[in-house]
C-alpha cells in the first residue's frame, strides 16, 4: 500500500514518533484554527513538516490559533467551510499533501441539538467532501480522520467500548460522527485501498488541555468562571468520562499516519485512543480537582439540559498492543498541565513558547 517506497527515515522504538519522517513532508490539517488542530499544527511544525491548514475563522480574542500564533506553523492557511466542496477540492489541489489529518468539525453535543442540520452537513457531508478531494489527489498517501468516543451506540453499561461495538448516537453530534465513520469505511473499501491510500479513524476520549475555549465544555467553562469569580453549574456531576490531555490522542494520530505511510495495511481501520481505565473520572471529580489546582472556585451541583451519556469509557487495548501507543500522563498530570497553560495565558506569557515547552515535556515522559 502506498505510492513510492513508503520508507520512513531513521529507527525509533515502537510507539514513538519518528520526527525525521515528517521533515519536509507536506501535510494538510483541517481544523487548524481550533483547539486540537492548533496543537497538532504546532507539533508538526516543530518536526519541520510543511503544514497547510484549512478551517473556519478562529474565534476572536482567546483562541489558541491567535494566542499561540499557529499561523506561524503553516506554509498556507485557507479559511473555508467543509460544506463547500469546490473550496475543499481546491485546497487539496493546491496543498498537494501526502498526509491529511481531518479534525475540522462541529464538535459540541449541545450545539448539535441547536443546529442539527449544520452539524450533519459539516460532520458527515463535510467529511465526504474531503474524502472525495483526497480520492482525486495524486499526492495523498495517508489520511487520519478524527471522530469521537461518542460515535458508539451508548448502552450505559459498565464495560469499555471496543472498536467492534455498534456505532450509533442519541444526539445529532454523536450520530453525525458515527455517520462519518461509516463514510470513511465506505471510501476505504470502495476507492482508497485500490489506489494505495491508507485511511484510519481515531476515537479519543474527553480531551482537555490549554487553549480550549469552547462553550459548554467542562474545563473551559471552569476556567472562565474561576478567572472571573463566578460559579459553575454542573449539569451532570456524576457522569463518567475518559479524560485525557490533548497531546495523548495527537500522539496516536501521528503514529497512525506513520504506519499508514509505511504501507502497514493493518493500521487502516478505526482505533480507540483513550486513557487508562483507572483514569475515568466523574464530572464532579474533575471540577473539584481543577478548582483545587486553580486555587479556589465555586462549583454548584445539579442536573439539566438535553440528553447526554451518563457513562462512557474506551477500551484502547488494540492501540496499546498493535500500535504500541499508550498514555504518558495520568489524569492528574493532564489537569496540572492544563491549569498551568491557562494560568500562563492570563499572566501574559508567550503562549507559543509555552505550547512548545509542554510538547517537549510530554515527549520526555516517554523517553
C-alpha positions as a Markdown table, in Angstrom:
| # | Residue | x | y | z |
|---|---|---|---|---|
| 1 | Unk | 0.0 | 0.0 | 0.0 |
| 2 | Unk | 1.2 | 3.5 | -0.8 |
| 3 | Unk | 2.9 | 5.3 | -3.6 |
| 4 | Unk | 6.7 | 5.2 | -3.7 |
| 5 | Unk | 8.7 | 3.2 | -1.2 |
| 6 | Unk | 6.8 | 4.4 | 1.8 |
| 7 | Unk | 10.1 | 4.1 | 3.8 |
| 8 | Unk | 10.5 | 6.3 | 6.9 |
| 9 | Unk | 13.8 | 7.6 | 7.8 |
| 10 | Unk | 15.6 | 6.6 | 11.0 |
| 11 | Unk | 15.0 | 3.9 | 13.5 |
| 12 | Unk | 12.9 | 4.6 | 16.6 |
| 13 | Unk | 11.4 | 2.4 | 19.3 |
| 14 | Unk | 7.9 | 1.0 | 19.0 |
| 15 | Unk | 5.2 | 3.6 | 19.9 |
| 16 | Unk | 7.5 | 6.6 | 19.4 |
| 17 | Unk | 7.1 | 9.1 | 16.7 |
| 18 | Unk | 9.9 | 9.4 | 14.1 |
| 19 | Unk | 10.5 | 13.2 | 13.7 |
| 20 | Unk | 12.8 | 12.6 | 10.7 |
| 21 | Unk | 9.9 | 11.1 | 8.8 |
| 22 | Unk | 8.0 | 14.4 | 8.9 |
| 23 | Unk | 10.9 | 16.6 | 7.8 |
| 24 | Unk | 9.8 | 18.4 | 4.6 |
| 25 | Unk | 6.6 | 16.3 | 4.3 |
| 26 | Unk | 3.5 | 18.2 | 3.0 |
| 27 | Unk | 0.6 | 17.8 | 5.5 |
| 28 | Unk | -2.9 | 19.2 | 5.4 |
| 29 | Unk | -4.6 | 19.8 | 8.8 |
| 30 | Unk | -8.3 | 20.6 | 8.7 |
| 31 | Unk | -9.4 | 22.5 | 11.7 |
| 32 | Unk | -6.1 | 24.1 | 12.3 |
| 33 | Unk | -7.7 | 27.2 | 13.8 |
| 34 | Unk | -9.3 | 25.0 | 16.5 |
| 35 | Unk | -8.1 | 23.6 | 19.8 |
| 36 | Unk | -6.7 | 20.1 | 18.7 |
| 37 | Unk | -5.8 | 21.3 | 15.2 |
| 38 | Unk | -3.7 | 24.1 | 16.6 |
| 39 | Unk | -1.7 | 21.8 | 18.9 |
| 40 | Unk | -1.2 | 19.4 | 16.0 |
| 41 | Unk | -0.1 | 22.0 | 13.6 |
| 42 | Unk | 2.5 | 23.3 | 16.0 |
| 43 | Unk | 3.7 | 19.8 | 16.8 |
| 44 | Unk | 4.1 | 19.1 | 13.0 |
| 45 | Unk | 5.9 | 22.4 | 12.5 |
| 46 | Unk | 8.4 | 21.6 | 15.3 |
| 47 | Unk | 9.2 | 18.4 | 13.3 |
| 48 | Unk | 9.7 | 20.6 | 10.2 |
| 49 | Unk | 6.7 | 19.3 | 8.3 |
| 50 | Unk | 5.2 | 21.6 | 5.6 |
| 51 | Unk | 1.8 | 22.3 | 7.2 |
| 52 | Unk | -1.2 | 23.5 | 5.3 |
| 53 | Unk | -4.3 | 24.5 | 7.2 |
| 54 | Unk | -8.0 | 24.6 | 6.2 |
| 55 | Unk | -10.7 | 25.7 | 8.7 |
| 56 | Unk | -13.3 | 28.2 | 9.6 |
| 57 | Unk | -12.0 | 31.5 | 11.0 |
| 58 | Unk | -10.6 | 31.3 | 14.5 |
| 59 | Unk | -12.7 | 32.6 | 17.4 |
| 60 | Unk | -11.7 | 36.1 | 18.2 |
| 61 | Unk | -9.6 | 37.2 | 21.2 |
| 62 | Unk | -8.9 | 34.0 | 23.2 |
| 63 | Unk | -8.4 | 31.3 | 20.5 |
| 64 | Unk | -5.3 | 29.0 | 20.6 |
| 65 | Unk | -4.8 | 29.9 | 17.0 |
| 66 | Unk | -4.2 | 33.6 | 17.9 |
| 67 | Unk | -2.6 | 33.3 | 21.3 |
| 68 | Unk | -0.1 | 30.7 | 20.2 |
| 69 | Unk | 0.5 | 32.1 | 16.7 |
| 70 | Unk | -0.4 | 28.8 | 15.0 |
| 71 | Unk | -0.4 | 30.6 | 11.6 |
| 72 | Unk | 3.4 | 30.8 | 12.0 |
| 73 | Unk | 3.4 | 27.0 | 11.9 |
| 74 | Unk | 1.7 | 26.9 | 8.5 |
| 75 | Unk | 3.0 | 27.2 | 5.0 |
| 76 | Unk | -0.5 | 28.2 | 4.0 |
| 77 | Unk | -3.7 | 28.8 | 5.9 |
| 78 | Unk | -7.0 | 28.6 | 4.0 |
| 79 | Unk | -10.2 | 29.9 | 5.6 |
| 80 | Unk | -13.1 | 28.0 | 4.3 |
| 81 | Unk | -16.1 | 25.8 | 5.0 |
| 82 | Unk | -16.1 | 22.0 | 4.7 |
| 83 | Unk | -19.7 | 22.3 | 3.3 |
| 84 | Unk | -18.3 | 23.9 | 0.2 |
| 85 | Unk | -16.9 | 21.1 | -1.9 |
| 86 | Unk | -15.3 | 23.3 | -4.5 |
| 87 | Unk | -13.2 | 25.1 | -1.9 |
| 88 | Unk | -12.2 | 21.8 | -0.2 |
| 89 | Unk | -11.2 | 20.4 | -3.6 |
| 90 | Unk | -9.2 | 23.5 | -4.5 |
| 91 | Unk | -7.4 | 23.5 | -1.1 |
| 92 | Unk | -6.3 | 19.8 | -1.5 |
| 93 | Unk | -5.1 | 20.5 | -5.1 |
| 94 | Unk | -3.0 | 23.5 | -4.0 |
| 95 | Unk | -1.6 | 21.9 | -0.9 |
| 96 | Unk | -0.6 | 18.7 | -2.6 |
| 97 | Unk | -0.4 | 16.9 | 0.8 |
| 98 | Unk | 1.0 | 13.4 | 1.4 |
| 99 | Unk | -0.8 | 13.2 | 4.7 |
| 100 | Unk | -4.2 | 14.6 | 5.7 |
| 101 | Unk | -5.4 | 15.0 | 9.3 |
| 102 | Unk | -9.1 | 15.7 | 9.4 |
| 103 | Unk | -10.0 | 17.5 | 12.6 |
| 104 | Unk | -12.4 | 20.1 | 11.4 |
| 105 | Unk | -15.9 | 19.5 | 12.7 |
| 106 | Unk | -18.9 | 20.8 | 14.6 |
| 107 | Unk | -17.6 | 19.4 | 17.9 |
| 108 | Unk | -20.2 | 20.2 | 20.5 |
| 109 | Unk | -23.1 | 18.0 | 21.7 |
| 110 | Unk | -25.3 | 20.9 | 22.8 |
| 111 | Unk | -24.8 | 22.9 | 19.7 |
| 112 | Unk | -25.8 | 19.7 | 17.8 |
| 113 | Unk | -29.2 | 20.0 | 19.4 |
| 114 | Unk | -29.5 | 23.6 | 18.4 |
| 115 | Unk | -28.3 | 23.2 | 14.8 |
| 116 | Unk | -28.7 | 19.5 | 13.8 |
| 117 | Unk | -28.8 | 20.3 | 10.0 |
| 118 | Unk | -25.5 | 22.3 | 10.3 |
| 119 | Unk | -24.0 | 19.5 | 12.4 |
| 120 | Unk | -24.8 | 16.8 | 10.0 |
| 121 | Unk | -23.8 | 18.9 | 7.0 |
| 122 | Unk | -20.4 | 19.6 | 8.5 |
| 123 | Unk | -19.6 | 16.3 | 10.1 |
| 124 | Unk | -20.9 | 14.0 | 7.5 |
| 125 | Unk | -21.0 | 15.7 | 4.1 |
| 126 | Unk | -18.0 | 17.9 | 5.0 |
| 127 | Unk | -16.0 | 14.7 | 5.7 |
| 128 | Unk | -17.3 | 13.2 | 2.4 |
| 129 | Unk | -16.2 | 16.4 | 0.5 |
| 130 | Unk | -12.7 | 16.0 | 1.9 |
| 131 | Unk | -12.5 | 12.3 | 1.2 |
| 132 | Unk | -13.6 | 12.9 | -2.4 |
| 133 | Unk | -10.9 | 15.6 | -2.8 |
| 134 | Unk | -8.4 | 13.1 | -1.4 |
| 135 | Unk | -9.6 | 10.4 | -3.8 |
| 136 | Unk | -8.9 | 12.8 | -6.7 |
| 137 | Unk | -5.5 | 13.8 | -5.4 |
| 138 | Unk | -2.4 | 12.3 | -6.9 |
| 139 | Unk | -0.3 | 13.0 | -3.8 |
| 140 | Unk | -2.3 | 11.9 | -0.8 |
| 141 | Unk | -1.0 | 8.6 | 0.7 |
| 142 | Unk | -2.3 | 8.7 | 4.3 |
| 143 | Unk | -5.5 | 10.1 | 5.9 |
| 144 | Unk | -6.4 | 10.2 | 9.6 |
| 145 | Unk | -10.0 | 11.2 | 10.3 |
| 146 | Unk | -10.7 | 12.2 | 13.9 |
| 147 | Unk | -14.1 | 11.2 | 15.2 |
| 148 | Unk | -15.0 | 10.7 | 18.9 |
| 149 | Unk | -15.7 | 8.2 | 21.7 |
| 150 | Unk | -19.4 | 9.3 | 21.4 |
| 151 | Unk | -19.8 | 7.5 | 18.0 |
| 152 | Unk | -20.7 | 4.3 | 19.8 |
| 153 | Unk | -24.3 | 3.2 | 20.5 |
| 154 | Unk | -24.2 | 4.1 | 24.2 |
| 155 | Unk | -25.9 | 1.4 | 26.3 |
| 156 | Unk | -24.8 | 2.9 | 29.6 |
| 157 | Unk | -23.0 | -0.3 | 30.5 |
| 158 | Unk | -20.0 | -0.6 | 32.8 |
| 159 | Unk | -17.8 | -2.1 | 30.1 |
| 160 | Unk | -15.5 | 0.0 | 27.9 |
| 161 | Unk | -16.4 | 0.2 | 24.3 |
| 162 | Unk | -14.3 | -1.6 | 21.7 |
| 163 | Unk | -13.8 | -0.8 | 18.0 |
| 164 | Unk | -16.1 | -3.8 | 17.1 |
| 165 | Unk | -19.0 | -2.4 | 19.1 |
| 166 | Unk | -22.0 | -0.9 | 17.3 |
| 167 | Unk | -22.0 | 2.6 | 16.1 |
| 168 | Unk | -24.9 | 4.9 | 17.0 |
| 169 | Unk | -25.7 | 8.1 | 18.8 |
| 170 | Unk | -28.7 | 9.6 | 20.6 |
| 171 | Unk | -27.9 | 13.2 | 19.9 |
| 172 | Unk | -27.1 | 14.8 | 16.4 |
| 173 | Unk | -23.4 | 15.3 | 17.2 |
| 174 | Unk | -22.8 | 11.7 | 18.3 |
| 175 | Unk | -24.8 | 10.3 | 15.4 |
| 176 | Unk | -23.1 | 12.5 | 12.9 |
| 177 | Unk | -19.7 | 11.2 | 14.0 |
| 178 | Unk | -21.0 | 7.6 | 13.6 |
| 179 | Unk | -22.1 | 8.5 | 10.1 |
| 180 | Unk | -18.6 | 9.9 | 9.4 |
| 181 | Unk | -17.1 | 6.6 | 10.5 |
| 182 | Unk | -19.3 | 4.8 | 8.0 |
| 183 | Unk | -18.4 | 7.2 | 5.2 |
| 184 | Unk | -14.7 | 6.6 | 5.9 |
| 185 | Unk | -15.1 | 2.8 | 5.9 |
| 186 | Unk | -17.0 | 3.0 | 2.6 |
| 187 | Unk | -14.4 | 5.2 | 0.9 |
| 188 | Unk | -11.7 | 2.9 | 2.2 |
| 189 | Unk | -13.2 | -0.2 | 0.7 |
| 190 | Unk | -14.7 | 1.3 | -2.5 |
| 191 | Unk | -11.9 | 3.6 | -3.6 |
| 192 | Unk | -8.8 | 4.2 | -1.4 |
| 193 | Unk | -7.5 | 0.6 | -0.9 |
| 194 | Unk | -7.2 | 0.1 | -4.7 |
| 195 | Unk | -5.3 | 3.4 | -5.0 |
| 196 | Unk | -2.8 | 2.5 | -2.3 |
| 197 | Unk | -4.1 | 5.2 | 0.1 |
| 198 | Unk | -4.3 | 4.3 | 3.8 |
| 199 | Unk | -7.1 | 5.8 | 5.9 |
| 200 | Unk | -7.8 | 5.4 | 9.6 |
| 201 | Unk | -10.1 | 6.9 | 12.2 |
| 202 | Unk | -9.2 | 7.9 | 15.7 |
| 203 | Unk | -11.7 | 7.9 | 18.6 |
| 204 | Unk | -10.4 | 9.8 | 21.5 |
| 205 | Unk | -11.9 | 10.4 | 24.9 |
| 206 | Unk | -12.8 | 13.7 | 26.6 |
| 207 | Unk | -9.8 | 15.8 | 25.6 |
| 208 | Unk | -8.6 | 18.6 | 27.9 |
| 209 | Unk | -5.7 | 21.0 | 27.6 |
| 210 | Unk | -4.7 | 24.6 | 27.3 |
| 211 | Unk | -6.2 | 26.7 | 24.6 |
| 212 | Unk | -9.7 | 25.1 | 24.6 |
| 213 | Unk | -12.2 | 27.9 | 24.9 |
| 214 | Unk | -15.3 | 26.2 | 23.6 |
| 215 | Unk | -18.6 | 26.9 | 25.3 |
| 216 | Unk | -20.3 | 24.0 | 27.2 |
| 217 | Unk | -17.1 | 22.1 | 27.7 |
| 218 | Unk | -16.3 | 21.4 | 31.3 |
| 219 | Unk | -12.7 | 22.7 | 31.7 |
| 220 | Unk | -13.1 | 25.8 | 29.6 |
| 221 | Unk | -16.3 | 26.7 | 31.5 |
| 222 | Unk | -14.5 | 26.1 | 34.8 |
| 223 | Unk | -11.5 | 28.3 | 33.8 |
| 224 | Unk | -13.7 | 31.2 | 32.6 |
| 225 | Unk | -15.7 | 31.1 | 35.8 |
| 226 | Unk | -12.7 | 30.8 | 38.1 |
| 227 | Unk | -10.9 | 33.6 | 36.4 |
| 228 | Unk | -13.8 | 36.0 | 36.9 |
| 229 | Unk | -15.0 | 34.8 | 40.3 |
| 230 | Unk | -18.2 | 33.2 | 39.0 |
| 231 | Unk | -19.9 | 30.0 | 39.9 |
| 232 | Unk | -20.1 | 26.9 | 37.6 |
| 233 | Unk | -23.2 | 24.8 | 37.4 |
| 234 | Unk | -22.5 | 21.2 | 36.6 |
| 235 | Unk | -25.3 | 19.7 | 34.5 |
| 236 | Unk | -24.3 | 16.0 | 35.1 |
| 237 | Unk | -21.9 | 15.9 | 38.0 |
| 238 | Unk | -21.9 | 12.1 | 38.2 |
| 239 | Unk | -21.4 | 11.4 | 34.5 |
| 240 | Unk | -18.2 | 9.3 | 33.9 |
| 241 | Unk | -15.9 | 10.2 | 31.0 |
| 242 | Unk | -12.4 | 9.1 | 29.8 |
| 243 | Unk | -10.4 | 12.3 | 30.4 |
| 244 | Unk | -7.1 | 12.8 | 28.7 |
| 245 | Unk | -4.7 | 15.5 | 27.7 |
| 246 | Unk | -4.8 | 16.7 | 24.1 |
| 247 | Unk | -1.3 | 15.5 | 23.4 |
| 248 | Unk | -2.2 | 11.9 | 24.1 |
| 249 | Unk | -4.6 | 11.4 | 21.1 |
| 250 | Unk | -2.4 | 13.6 | 18.9 |
| 251 | Unk | 0.5 | 11.3 | 19.6 |
| 252 | Unk | -1.7 | 8.4 | 18.5 |
| 253 | Unk | -2.8 | 10.2 | 15.3 |
| 254 | Unk | 0.9 | 10.8 | 14.3 |
| 255 | Unk | 1.8 | 7.2 | 15.0 |
| 256 | Unk | -1.2 | 6.1 | 12.9 |
| 257 | Unk | -0.1 | 8.3 | 10.0 |
| 258 | Unk | 3.4 | 7.0 | 10.1 |
| 259 | Unk | 2.1 | 3.4 | 10.0 |
| 260 | Unk | -0.1 | 4.2 | 7.0 |
| 261 | Unk | 2.8 | 5.9 | 5.2 |
| 262 | Unk | 4.9 | 2.8 | 5.8 |
| 263 | Unk | 2.3 | 0.8 | 4.0 |
| 264 | Unk | 1.2 | -1.2 | 7.1 |
| 265 | Unk | -2.3 | -2.3 | 5.9 |
| 266 | Unk | -3.4 | -3.3 | 9.5 |
| 267 | Unk | -3.4 | 0.4 | 10.5 |
| 268 | Unk | -6.2 | 1.3 | 8.0 |
| 269 | Unk | -9.1 | 0.9 | 10.4 |
| 270 | Unk | -10.8 | 2.5 | 13.4 |
| 271 | Unk | -8.8 | 3.0 | 16.6 |
| 272 | Unk | -9.7 | 3.9 | 20.2 |
| 273 | Unk | -7.1 | 6.2 | 21.7 |
| 274 | Unk | -8.4 | 6.7 | 25.3 |
| 275 | Unk | -6.8 | 6.9 | 28.7 |
| 276 | Unk | -6.1 | 4.1 | 31.1 |
| 277 | Unk | -9.2 | 2.6 | 32.7 |
| 278 | Unk | -8.4 | 3.9 | 36.1 |
| 279 | Unk | -8.3 | 7.5 | 34.7 |
| 280 | Unk | -12.1 | 7.5 | 34.1 |
| 281 | Unk | -13.5 | 10.2 | 36.4 |
| 282 | Unk | -16.8 | 11.8 | 37.1 |
| 283 | Unk | -17.5 | 15.4 | 36.1 |
| 284 | Unk | -17.7 | 16.2 | 39.8 |
| 285 | Unk | -14.2 | 14.8 | 40.4 |
| 286 | Unk | -12.7 | 16.7 | 37.5 |
| 287 | Unk | -14.3 | 20.0 | 38.6 |
| 288 | Unk | -13.3 | 19.7 | 42.2 |
| 289 | Unk | -9.7 | 18.9 | 41.3 |
| 290 | Unk | -9.5 | 21.7 | 38.8 |
| 291 | Unk | -10.7 | 24.1 | 41.4 |
| 292 | Unk | -8.0 | 22.9 | 43.8 |
| 293 | Unk | -5.3 | 23.3 | 41.2 |
| 294 | Unk | -6.6 | 26.8 | 40.3 |
| 295 | Unk | -6.5 | 27.8 | 44.0 |
| 296 | Unk | -10.2 | 28.2 | 44.5 |
| 297 | Unk | -13.5 | 28.3 | 42.7 |
| 298 | Unk | -17.2 | 27.7 | 43.4 |
| 299 | Unk | -18.9 | 24.7 | 41.7 |
| 300 | Unk | -22.6 | 24.0 | 42.0 |
| 301 | Unk | -24.0 | 20.5 | 41.5 |
| 302 | Unk | -27.3 | 19.9 | 39.7 |
| 303 | Unk | -28.8 | 18.5 | 36.6 |
| 304 | Unk | -30.3 | 19.9 | 33.4 |
| 305 | Unk | -30.1 | 20.2 | 29.7 |
| 306 | Unk | -30.7 | 17.8 | 26.9 |
| 307 | Unk | -29.8 | 14.1 | 27.0 |
| 308 | Unk | -26.1 | 13.2 | 27.3 |
| 309 | Unk | -24.4 | 9.9 | 28.0 |
| 310 | Unk | -24.1 | 9.1 | 31.7 |
| 311 | Unk | -21.2 | 6.6 | 31.4 |
| 312 | Unk | -18.7 | 6.3 | 28.6 |
| 313 | Unk | -15.3 | 4.6 | 28.6 |
| 314 | Unk | -13.0 | 3.3 | 25.9 |
| 315 | Unk | -11.1 | 0.0 | 25.5 |
| 316 | Unk | -7.8 | 1.1 | 23.8 |
| 317 | Unk | -6.0 | -2.3 | 24.1 |
| 318 | Unk | -5.7 | -2.6 | 20.4 |
| 319 | Unk | -3.8 | 0.6 | 20.1 |
| 320 | Unk | -1.5 | -0.4 | 23.0 |
| 321 | Unk | -0.9 | -3.9 | 21.6 |
| 322 | Unk | -0.7 | -3.2 | 17.9 |
| 323 | Unk | 0.4 | 0.4 | 17.6 |
| 324 | Unk | 2.5 | 0.3 | 20.9 |
| 325 | Unk | 0.7 | 3.6 | 21.8 |
| 326 | Unk | -0.1 | 4.3 | 25.4 |
| 327 | Unk | -0.9 | 7.3 | 27.5 |
| 328 | Unk | 2.0 | 9.1 | 29.1 |
| 329 | Unk | 0.2 | 11.4 | 31.5 |
| 330 | Unk | -2.2 | 10.3 | 34.2 |
| 331 | Unk | -5.4 | 12.4 | 34.6 |
| 332 | Unk | -3.9 | 14.5 | 37.4 |
| 333 | Unk | -0.9 | 15.3 | 35.3 |
| 334 | Unk | -3.2 | 16.3 | 32.4 |
| 335 | Unk | -5.1 | 18.6 | 34.7 |
| 336 | Unk | -2.0 | 20.1 | 36.1 |
| 337 | Unk | -0.6 | 20.9 | 32.6 |
| 338 | Unk | -4.0 | 22.3 | 31.6 |
| 339 | Unk | -4.3 | 24.6 | 34.5 |
| 340 | Unk | -0.7 | 25.7 | 34.1 |
| 341 | Unk | -1.4 | 26.7 | 30.5 |
| 342 | Unk | -4.4 | 28.9 | 31.4 |
| 343 | Unk | -2.5 | 30.4 | 34.3 |
| 344 | Unk | 0.3 | 31.3 | 32.0 |
| 345 | Unk | -2.1 | 32.7 | 29.4 |
| 346 | Unk | -3.8 | 35.0 | 32.0 |
| 347 | Unk | -0.3 | 36.1 | 33.2 |
| 348 | Unk | 0.6 | 37.2 | 29.7 |
| 349 | Unk | 3.2 | 34.6 | 28.9 |
| 350 | Unk | 4.4 | 33.8 | 25.3 |
| 351 | Unk | 2.0 | 31.0 | 24.7 |
| 352 | Unk | 3.7 | 29.8 | 21.6 |
| 353 | Unk | 6.8 | 29.1 | 23.7 |
| 354 | Unk | 4.7 | 27.6 | 26.4 |
| 355 | Unk | 3.0 | 25.3 | 23.9 |
| 356 | Unk | 6.4 | 24.1 | 22.7 |
| 357 | Unk | 7.6 | 23.5 | 26.2 |
| 358 | Unk | 4.6 | 21.4 | 27.1 |
| 359 | Unk | 5.1 | 19.2 | 24.0 |
| 360 | Unk | 8.8 | 18.8 | 24.9 |
| 361 | Unk | 7.8 | 17.8 | 28.5 |
| 362 | Unk | 5.3 | 15.3 | 27.1 |
| 363 | Unk | 7.8 | 13.7 | 24.8 |
| 364 | Unk | 10.4 | 13.5 | 27.7 |
| 365 | Unk | 7.8 | 11.5 | 29.7 |
| 366 | Unk | 8.0 | 8.7 | 27.1 |
| 367 | Unk | 11.8 | 8.6 | 26.7 |
